[in-house]
C-alpha cells in the first residue's frame, strides 16, 4: 500500500494541503491514510526547501504550494497507478486509411514509424464509396476495373519509401485491404475489431488540422471509432513524440486515459505535460506550473501539471504548444465542452491556420470491451 505524508509544522497551508489530498483520494476511491510529519529532524531528512510538502512512498513530489483537490486528484492518479496495469496501451496492429492523397501518404509515415517502435503490424485500408447514378438510394456497385485500379494504388502506396526521420520501418509487417461502403461506417467497423488498436489517418482539407476538422470524415471517425485515432495534418513531419501535451479539464474519466497515454509515451521516451486552459481568467496569457516529481523510473515521462490562464482556449493552448515545440496534442472524446470550444466555432485566426501538430483522440475506456 502506498504511503502518503504531509511535511508541515501545523500551518494553515499544511492543513489545506492535507484536506485537498484527502478529497482527491476520496474521489479516486482510494482509502489511504495521510501521516502528518512535523518533527524538525524528520523534516530535515527530506532536504526540502520549504513547507508544506507532500511525500509519496518516501519521495517528495510537491513543496511550497497547495494545489486544488482536482489538481491533486490528477497528480495522485498518475503517481499511484501501475504502469503495466489494465489501462496501459498495447499496440499490436495499426490501421492506416488512405484516399491515395499526399495527405494520407504523410500520415502513413507516422503509422509505419509508430508500428516499428511498438512492434506492431500495419494494415493499409482504402474504402471505395459507391456513387449513385441518379438521386435515390441505389449506389453503383464497384466495377472490376475499379477494384483492380484501387488494388494497384494500394500496392503503389505500400511500395513507396516514407520519411521516418530515423525510425526503422522496413521490418513492419504490412497488408492491404480494399473495402466497399460508406467510409465512416467501414472504418468504424474496423475499429471495433480486436486486432485494431489505433487508427492513423490524415486530417481532411488542404490547409490544416483545425481549419476543417469537425464535420469532416476524419472528425467523424475520431468521434465514433472504438480505438484511439491519430489525426495527422498535411504540414506535420514525423520526428518522434518528444513533447506530448495532454489537453485536460480535470475530469474524473481522465484517470483512465492518462495511464494509457503514458504507456504510449514511454515507448518514444516522450515527456508528457498535463495542460488545462482556464478561460475564466482575466489575463490574456499566464502560465502556472506545478512540478511533478517522479516516483520511480516508470513515471519519469510526465514532468508537470500546467494551467494556462487565458480568455481564449484556442489561443492559450496553441501558443503554449508552439512554445513547448509539442509533437502531439492528446485529448479524450468525452471532454464535450472542451472539444466543442476547441473545434466547433469559426477558426480564422492566423495562428490557428498554421497549426502543424497531430492530434490523438482517446477514449476513457476500451470501447470494444464496453460494447461486447
DAPEMO-V363666 format. One record per residue. N is the residue number from 1. PHI is phi as a letter, one per 20 degrees, with the letter a starting at -180 (999 if undefined). Layout:
n = {N;N}
phi = {PHI;PHI}
//
This chain:
n = {1;2;3;4;5;6;7;8;9;10;11;12;13;14;15;16;17;18;19;20;21;22;23;24;25;26;27;28;29;30;31;32;33;34;35;36;37;38;39;40;41;42;43;44;45;46;47;48;49;50;51;52;53;54;55;56;57;58;59;60;61;62;63;64;65;66;67;68;69;70;71;72;73;74;75;76;77;78;79;80;81;82;83;84;85;86;87;88;89;90;91;92;93;94;95;96;97;98;99;100;101;102;103;104;105;106;107;108;109;110;111;112;113;114;115;116;117;118;119;120;121;122;123;124;125;126;127;128;129;130;131;132;133;134;135;136;137;138;139;140;141;142;143;144;145;146;147;148;149;150;151;152;153;154;155;156;157;158;159;160;161;162;163;164;165;166;167;168;169;170;171;172;173;174;175;176;177;178;179;180;181;182;183;184;185;186;187;188;189;190;191;192;193;194;195;196;197;198;199;200;201;202;203;204;205;206;207;208;209;210;211;212;213;214;215;216;217;218;219;220;221;222;223;224;225;226;227;228;229;230;231;232;233;234;235;236;237;238;239;240;241;242;243;244;245;246;247;248;249;250;251;252;253;254;255;256;257;258;259;260;261;262;263;264;265;266;267;268;269;270;271;272;273;274;275;276;277;278;279;280;281;282;283;284;285;286;287;288;289;290;291;292;293;294;295;296;297;298;299;300;301;302;303;304;305;306;307;308;309;310;311;312;313;314;315;316;317;318;319;320;321;322;323;324;325;326;327;328;329;330;331;332;333;334;335;336;337;338;339;340;341;342;343;344;345;346;347;348;349;350;351;352;353;354;355;356;357;358;359;360;361;362;363;364;365;366;367;368;369;370;371;372}
phi = {999;f;d;d;c;d;e;a;c;n;f;f;f;f;f;f;f;f;f;f;f;f;f;f;f;f;f;e;m;d;d;c;f;d;e;e;d;c;f;g;f;f;f;f;f;e;m;f;d;a;c;f;c;d;d;c;l;n;d;f;d;a;b;m;b;c;f;f;f;f;f;f;f;f;g;f;f;f;f;d;e;e;f;d;f;f;e;f;d;d;d;d;b;d;d;c;f;b;d;m;e;f;f;f;f;f;f;f;f;f;f;f;f;f;f;f;f;e;l;d;e;c;d;e;c;c;d;e;e;f;d;e;e;b;g;q;e;d;f;e;f;f;e;f;f;g;f;f;f;f;f;f;f;f;f;f;f;f;e;f;f;d;e;d;l;n;e;f;c;f;e;f;f;c;b;d;b;d;d;c;q;f;g;f;f;f;f;g;f;f;f;e;f;f;e;d;d;a;d;c;b;f;f;f;n;e;d;a;f;e;f;c;f;f;n;e;g;g;f;f;f;f;f;d;f;e;c;g;c;d;d;d;f;f;e;f;c;f;b;n;c;f;c;d;d;e;e;d;c;l;e;g;f;f;f;e;e;g;g;f;f;f;f;f;f;f;f;d;l;e;e;d;c;e;c;d;d;e;e;e;f;e;f;f;a;c;d;d;d;d;f;d;f;f;d;n;f;f;d;f;e;d;d;a;d;c;d;d;e;b;f;c;f;f;g;f;f;f;f;f;f;f;f;e;l;f;e;a;d;d;b;d;f;e;e;g;f;f;f;f;f;f;c;e;b;f;d;c;f;g;f;f;f;d;f;c;d;f;c;d;e;c;e;f;b;f;f;f;f;f;e;e}
//
